[in-house]
Amino acid sequence: MPSRPDRVILEMDLDRGVLSQAPDNPLAAMRSLNAASMRALRDGLSEAASDDRVRGLILHIGTCPLTPTQHDELGDLVEAFGDHKPTIAYSETFGELGNALMAYRLASRAQQVWLQPTGGLGLFGVHLEIVLLRGGLEKLGVEMQMSKRHEYKTAADQFAALEVSPANREMTARIADSIVDVSVEVIARRRGVDVDAVRDAMANSPLSAPEALERHLVDHLGYRDEVYAFARSSWEVPVPEDAEHDETLRFVHRYGRHGSPLADLAQRLTPARPGDATVAVVPVHGAIAAGRSQQAGVGGATAGADEVCERLRAAGRDHDVRAVILRVDSPGGSYTASDQIWRQVHLLREQGTPVVASMGDVAASGGYYVAMAAAEIVANPTTLTGSIGVFAGKAVTRGLFDKLGLVREAVERGPRAGMLRGDDEFTPDEWEVLNRWLDAVYDDFTHKAATDRGLAHDALESLARGRVWTGADAKERGLVDHLGGMDAAIGRACALAGLDRDHVNLRAVPSIPLLSRFRPASSSESAGRTAIPSGGHAPLRWAGAGAIAGAVDAVGALTAPSGVLTCPWRITIG
């Protein structure tokens, strides 16, 4: 067996993808055995920064199948590690006639950037699309009846508008501008060039490898073998005799305490030792809904308010938990479920436990609602947040049934029993009921947001109106407190709790041993044990009747939100 080397080069291969959340069961851990979790990368780089054996980091960008906020978080980690050790990023190409703005932005966070001689650099910018479905739905005989608060709550426009509104166009353009502005600033700062030089490179993209070198956007042209040869020579790491068992190379996520998904899972299932100062992590992942969380489904994962609140109460009962990070990656959903979580966060803070909200790819509408209850909010520059607004409505499928020659007849008892029926439009009375309720929800949302953020209601309301902001713009407007990922959130949680970050335990709450997970819950305080869902009810905005209407609902659910506090947005930048 080869001896333990005294010099090691760390590697990070982004072709393999990155998990924002570590697996929470053995089967999922086995399926992602070769993937790196963000936590494993964070822990590995943190430990390696002070390890004399570690000589540097090589970051392979490759296809880089990451979300925008993963680019942000990894970039922060790589740049922080570079304050202690040398770092190199390399790629076969940045785009190859495609857009690689985010991938190159991440690469620029390293001290050196290498590019294959036949590669290119495509800093094309940001392409966002607004898609309106009403015209197509009308051809199918489906009429969308929607009401919203207010002009920027364009989730409703997706179904009810025939033209792109000025507000929709303005908001979308600002999101694109914000992402470009942040990218240009980061690249210019890291590469030591003027902002105008970066924008000129964007205007002339794609650039060949020699052109990128001439513009000082890359440092060297070379193939993978040349990158590694350069690193070994510069960092004085010899080539081992046994290449098959090269212990001088080590993936970052195989280096730290959680060196694999299985190791990370084992840590999550092992209770912390009593007395350990702990920062608890409570996830809000997926659409916010009533009841229990679901890992998957037609509409994706859901964050069940009952389960999230159980975890928050468990954190409050745990004497070792000194602070809580509410990790929000949610487009929102149910108003009452969001309010349920909001209340529990406030109760936790009232008992003296600091809560920091850490925003992932999207924490908007109901996702912002739950986050605003925290003492501080941390967001990535590309996080989609805000969307403080509300909308609701239904799909009238009468025309579709007529086209298909189907007959349906409803039997109703009660003056408003059929308010959400799909076979007829809202009556004037029903519109009044709907709009009165939307006004009440919007008023409650904005007043609570103003109080939580320490803003006058008029000032907060001008930032609300359903508008989506990037994290960078939200920070400038006081909707979030800090820019950064989980690493920054951990730092803020430790600071608020007066903890030494180097001697704190970070874990999910509650931490339940594997065998205990098979025991039935004995009360509503037996947190963390999931239930098998027995069914559900249609959200307010959708009403269908029969199999055909159900099929229409299912099609709509692919893009439509799951509640009145929803922002159905994600950003993918190729």
N, C-alpha and C positions, 0 to 999 in steps of 0.2 A: 504493500500500500504506500502511495507516495507520501512524503513527509509534508508537514504543514509549512507552506511557503511564508517567508518573512516579508514579501511584497506582493500586493494584490491590486489588480485593476478591476474596478467595478464596471458592470455593463447594464444598460437599460435598452431593451429592444422594443420599440413601440409598435412594430409590425404585429406583435402578439396581443396588442390591446391592453387596456387597463380597466380594472373593476373599481367603480366608485364605491361600491359597498361589498364588503367581504361576504362570502356565502354563509348562510345561517343554518345549513343542514348538511349532513355527510354526502348525500348524493350530489348536491350542487357543488360542494367542494371538490369532489372527484372529477366532475365535468370541467372544472376550471383549474385543474391541477397545474397547468403551465402558464396560467395568467397571473399577472401581478395585481394586487389590490393597492389602492391609493395609500392605505394605511401601512402596508408592508414597505412601499417605496419611501414613505415619509419616515418611518422608523429606521429603515436601513440607512438612508442618507444622513439622518441625525446621528446615529451611532458611528458611522464611518467617518464623519467629519473630524472626530477626535482620535481616530485609530491610526497610529503611526504606520501600520502595515499597509493601509490603503493609500495608493499612490495617485489615484485620479479616477475620473469617470469618463466612459465613452458612451455617448447617447446616439443610438441608431434611430433616425427619424422614420425612414421608409415610407410606407403607406399611411402611417399615423392615423389609425381609425379612432380618433378621440372626439369627444364633445368639446365645444368652445371652452367651457369652464374647466375641463380636465387639462386643456392646454394651459390655462391660467395657473392652475394649482401646481402642475408639474414644473412650469416655468419658474414659479416662485421657489420651489424646492431646489431646482438645479442651480439657480442663481445664488441661493443661500449657501449651498454646498460649495460653490465656486469661490466663496469668501475664504475657504479653508484649503481647498485642493484644486488642482487643475482640472478643467473639463473640456471635452471635445464633443461636438455634435457633427454627425456626418449623414449624408443621404445619397442614394444613387441619383435622385433628382428631386427637385421641389416642383412638382406639377406635371412635367412633360406635356406641355400644351394645356395644362389644367391649372386650376387655382390652388395655390399652396400658401396663402397668406398666413393662416393660423399655424401651419406646420413650420414655416420659416420663422415666424414670430417666436415659437418655442425654441427653435434651434439657436436663435440669436441670444438666448439667455445663457448659452454656454460661452466660454472664453474664446474658443476657436470653432470655426465652421468649415467643414470639408465638403466638397462636392465632386462627384464622379465627373471625369473630363467630358463625357458625352451627355451629362445631365443638363438641366436647365433650371431657371428660377422664374416661377409664375406668380407674381404678386398682383393678381387681377383685381383684388378688392373684395367686395361683398355683394352678393346677388340675393335679394329677397323677393318673394312673389306674394301677391295678394290674389287669392282665388275665391270667387263668389259663386255659390252653387245654385242660387235661386232660379236662374234661367233653365238649367238642366232639370231641376226638381219640378218646375212647372210643366216641362214637356212630359214628365212622367205622371202629371196630374196631382202633384203634391204642392200644397200651398203652405209656406212657412209664415206663421203669425208670431212676431217677436216684439218685445218692448225692452228698452235698455236704459241704463243710467250711467254715463251720459254719452256724448258724441264719440269719445275714444273707445268705448266698449265695443270694439269691432268684432268680437266673437259673434255677436248677433248679426252683423253685416254679412258674415260668411254664408248665412242661410237666407237672410231677408232682403239684402240689397241687390239691386240690378246694376249699380254703378259704384265705383270706388269713391268714397266720400273724401272731401278735402282733409278732414281730421284723420282718416285712415292713412291717407297718402303722407301727411305730415309726420305722423307717429312712426310709420315704417321707415321713412327716409331718415328720421333722426336716429333710429336704432342702427341703421346701416352706417350713418356718419360716425356715431359713437364708436362702433367697433373698428372702423378704419382709423379714426383719430387715435385711439388707444394703441392700435397696432403700429402705426407710424411712429408714435412717441417712443414705444418700447424698442423698436428696431433702431431708430436713430440714436437713442441713448446707449444701447448695448454695442452698436457697431461704430460709434464715434463719428457719425456723419450727420449732416444737416437734415432737418425734417424735409426740406425741399428736395434734397437728393433722393430720399426714400420715395416721395411722391412722384418724382421724375422716373424712378425705376418702375413704379406701378404703371405710369403712363406708357412706358415702353416695353412692358412685359408682353410675352415671355422673353427673358434674357438667356443667352447661351451661357455656358459655364465660364468661358473666358471673359465675357462681358460682366458677369457677376463678380469675377475676381478683379477686374479693372475698376469696378465701382466700389470696391472694398466691402462688398456684401458677403463674400466668403474669403477665407484666409488661404486655403490651399485647394488645389485640384488633385484628386487621387482616388484610387480604388480602396476597397475595404482593407486589403492586405497592407497597403501603404499607410493607411490610418493607424493600424495596429503596430506596424513596424516603427512608425514615428513615435507613438505613445510609449512603446517598450524602451526605445532608445532614450527618449527625453526623460522618462520617469525611472529609468534604470531597473526595468523588470525583465529579467532574462527569459528567453524561450525555453520551456521545460523540455526535457528529453522525451517524456511520454505525453504526446499531444492529446491522446484520447482521454487522459485523466489530468487535464491542465487545471491545477488548483490555483494558478495565478490569475485566472479569470473567474469572476463570480457575479451572477446577476444580483442587482441591488435587493430584489425581493427574496433572494435566497440568503442574504447576508444578515438581515436584522432579526429581531426577536420573533417576528411572525414570518418565518421563512418560506411559508407555503400556505395555500388556502386551508389545508387540513390543520396546520399549526395554528393559524388564525382562528379557525373554528374551535379548536380545542381550548384556546385561551378564552373565547367567548362563552364556552360551556363550563368553564372552571370558575367557581366562585373566588373572589378576591380574598386574600388573607385579612382577617379582622384587624382593624387599626390602620390599614393602608389608606392614605389620603387619595380620594378618587374623584375624577371628573367623569360624570356619567354622560353617555350619548344616547339620546332618544330620537329615533328616526321618524320623520313624517314623509314617507316615500309613496308617491302616486296620488291619485285623485282622493281628496278628503271626503269621506263618506261616514254615515252613521254605522254603528255596530263594530264588527271585528274587521281586521285587515285581511286582504286577500293578496296573495303573491302574484296571481295572474288571472286572466279572464279576457273577454272580448274587448273590454276597454282598458286592459292593462292592470297593473297593480293598484290597490287602493290602500289608503291609510285610514283605518277604522278609528273613529274618535274614541270609542270605548277602550280600545287597546292602547292607544297613545296616552290617554289619561291614566290608565292603570300603571303604565311605565313611569309617568311623571309622579304619581302618588308613591310608587315603590321607591323612586329616588329620594323623595322627601322623607320616607321612613328610615332610609339607610343612613346611619350615623356617620359612615365613612364617606358618603357623597358630600363633597364640599361645594361643588358647582355642577351645572348641567349644560350640555350643548344640545340644543334642539336643531337637528340636522334636517333642513327642509328642502326637499326636491319635489315640488308639487305645483301643478297648475291651479290648485284650488278645487272647489266642488261645492259641497253642501254648506249653506249658511249656518244652520244650527250646529252642524258637526264642527265647523271651524270655530264657532263661538264657544262650544264646549271645551275645545282644546285651549282656546284663549283664556278662558276662566281658570283652567287648571294651572296654566303657566303663571298667572298672577297669584294664585294661592301658594304656589311653590316659592315665589319670590317673597311673598308676605311673611313666610315662615323663616326667611333669612338665607335662602339658597339662591345664589346668583344664577341667572339663566342667560346664555348667549345663543342667539340664533345664527346658524351657519347656513347660508343659502347655496344650493347646488346650481344645476342648469337653469331651473325655473322655480321661483318662489313668488308667485303672483296671485292676485285676487285672494281666494281663501288661503293660499300659501303665504301671502303677505299678512293676512289677518292673524294667523297663528304666530308669525314671526314678530309682529309689532308688539306683542306682549312681553318680549324679552327685554332685559336691561340694556343689551347692546345687540346690534345686528351687523354681521359680517357677510359681505357678498363679493363674488368675483366680478371683475370688470364687465364680463359678458353675461352675467346672470340676468335673466329676464324677471323683472320684479315690478312692484306697484300694481297696476291694473285694479285700482281701488274703485270698483264699480259693480254693477249687477245687471243681469238680464234674464229674461224668462220668456216662455212662449210654448208653442206646440206646432206639430205638423198636421195639417188638415189633409187627409188622404182620401177624401170623398171622390175627387177626380180620378185618382188611380183605380179605385174600385169600379167606377163607372166605365173606364177604359177597358177593364178586364171583364166586364159583364157580371160582376159579383154583386150579390145582394146581402145586405146586413141590416139588422134591425136591433136597436138598443131598447132595453127596458130599464127605466130609471125611476127612482123614488127619491124625492128631495129636489128642491128648486135649483140647486147647483151640482147635482150628482154628475152631470155630464159636462162640467166646465172644461175638463181636460180631454174630452172625447176627440177623436181624430176625424169624425165624420161630419163635423160642422164647425163653422167659424165661431169665434168669441162673440157673444152678444154684447151690446153696450154696457150692460150691468157687469158682465164678466170682465170686460176690459177695465172698468172702474175698479173692480176688486183687485185685479192683477197690478194695475199701476199704483194703487194705494199701498199695496204690500211692497212693491219695488221701492217706492219713495221711503218707506219706513226702514227697509234694509239698508239703503244707501245712506240715510241720515245716521243710522246707528253705526255703520262702518266708518264713516268719515269722522264722527265725533270721537269714537274710540281711538281711531288712528291719530287724531290731533292730540288727544290727551296723552297717549303712549309716547308720541314723538316730541312732546313739548312744544307744539306749534299752535298758533291761533287757528281756529276752525277755517276761517276764510283762506288763510295761507295754505293749509292742508288741502282744502277742497279744490284749489286751483291746480294742485298737483295730482288730484284724483281724477274724477270724471271718466274712469275706466282706462286711463292712459297707461301703457306699458313703457317702462324705462329700462335701460341697461343698468347694471350695478354701478358703472362709472358715473352715469348721469344721476342716478338715485343718491349716490354719495354727495354729489355737489348740491343736491336739493334737500338734504337732511332726512331722506327716507331710510337711509342706512348709515351706520357709523364708521365702518372700516372696510377697506378693500382687501381681499385675501380669501384663502380657502380654509380648510379645516385646521391647517397649521396655525394660521392667524387666530382662528376661533379658540383653539386650545390655549394659546398665549393670553388672550383676553379673559378667558374663564379663570385661568390661574391667577392673573393679576387681580381680578375682582374678588377672588376668594383668598388672596394672600398666600398662595401656594408656590413652592419652588418647583418650577416646571420640570426640572431634571429628576425630581423625586415624587412624581405623581403617577397614579395608576389611571389609565384611560380604559373604560370598559362600557359595554352595553348594560343597561339596567332594565329588568332584573337579570342577574347572571344565574341561570338555573342549570344545575348539573344535568347531563344527558339523560340519566335514568329518571330523574325527577320530572322530566318533560312528559313522561308517559303516565304520570299520576293525574287523575282528574282534579280539576279545581274544586276547592272546598268552599270558596266564597268569592264575592266580587273583588276582593283584594288579592286573590291568587293570580298575580299578574304574569303575563308572558306566555300563557298557554293558549294557543289558538283554538278556535272552534270551527267546525265544518259548517259553512253557510248553508242554510236551508232554503234560501230563496231571497227575493228582494222585491222592491217596488219600483215603478218607473219614476224617474225624476220629474219635477214639475214641467220642465220645458218640453217634454216629449209625451205624446199621448197617441197610442195606436190601438187598433181593434182587430183582433184576428191574426191569422198567420201572415197575410200580406202586409198589414201595417207593422207587424213585428219585424218582418224582413226589412221594411223601410227604416224602422228604428235601428236595426242592427247595422245597416249601411251607414246611417248617420252617426252612429256611435263610434265609427272609426275615426272621425274627425271632430265630432261634436263633444262639448263638455259634459261633465257629469253632475252639474249643479249650477245654481245661479251665481255663485262666486267662482268663476272659472276663466282662465286665460289659456285657450287651446293652442299655445305657441311653443315651438321648439325651433332652435336655429341650427341648421347644418350648413357649414361652409366648406365646400369641396376645394 
